Amino acid sequence: MAKYTPQFDAFTWVLRLDKTNVIIIWIVFALSLTPFGLDQAGLDKGITRTVSEPIEIANIILLILGFVITAIKDFYMYPLAETKRRRDLIDNSFGSQFSIRNSEEYYTNDEINPGIFKLGVNLFQNVFFTTNVSRKMRPKYLIKSGVFLMVFISMAIYGLNNSPAALPILQFMFSAYVLGDFIKLLLFVQRNERILENMQNFFSSDGQTDSVIMKNFTEYETNLAWGMILLDDKIFKRNNKRLEKEWQDIKVKYAIKNG
């Protein structure tokens, strides 16, 4: 585990904002189902309508709050964290000093001399960890999508007559938040797997060129910027020791060392 990374504080705020937004989404989800549950319980429709109106107002307020939080996270904090991470990567790879304080034990390739080749090694390590952690995130995203899908199927069968605003809200949440995130994660993993394969081929061949490293570096960074996927911290910590051992074995297998 890294002792220090310059992007830690910024990413901590990104995670906090993301968790807050997730809580808001689930509150809106639960509130949107309340009129439906009251109706199915056989309560008086007047009572259901009375309850529905403040719920719809609360949902609108929460959705606006969620939009503001998402905007701060996606347009300010996440780019700030990624900028700090990239600067540290460049410093570690080339021996530059773009960061006031560099990471400690984040990259474990100190035996490699600074230069474009070390950038390739660090990239290989990054994409190896990112790919493996994001793969293990797929079941969690699938379960979340499945829960929302079951709710929509139930509504399609029984209807939602007493709260006309609830169904559009849930439709928006499902398409923009749940289903959209799941599809994005699948594409994110697929693209990282392709880059990981490219790096494996690069280090297993004799025709190593700087342009190949730069091509895969830009593709990896582009994928991170596009996906804005936050790796699950619990999954990362649970698998970190195993992945680090596998990474050291990979360096031995591909004879990654100073030429």
LINCORBEL-V355936 format. One record per run of one state. SS is the DSSP state (2 for helix, 1 for strand, 0 for the rest). FROM is the first residue (numbers start at 1). TO is the last residue. If there is no record, write none. Layout:
BEGIN
SS,FROM,TO / SS,FROM,TO
END
This chain:
BEGIN
0,1,3 / 1,4,4 / 0,5,7 / 2,8,40 / 0,41,44 / 2,45,94 / 0,95,103 / 1,104,104 / 0,105,115 / 2,116,158 / 0,159,163 / 2,164,204 / 0,205,209 / 2,210,227 / 0,228,232 / 2,233,253 / 0,254,259
END
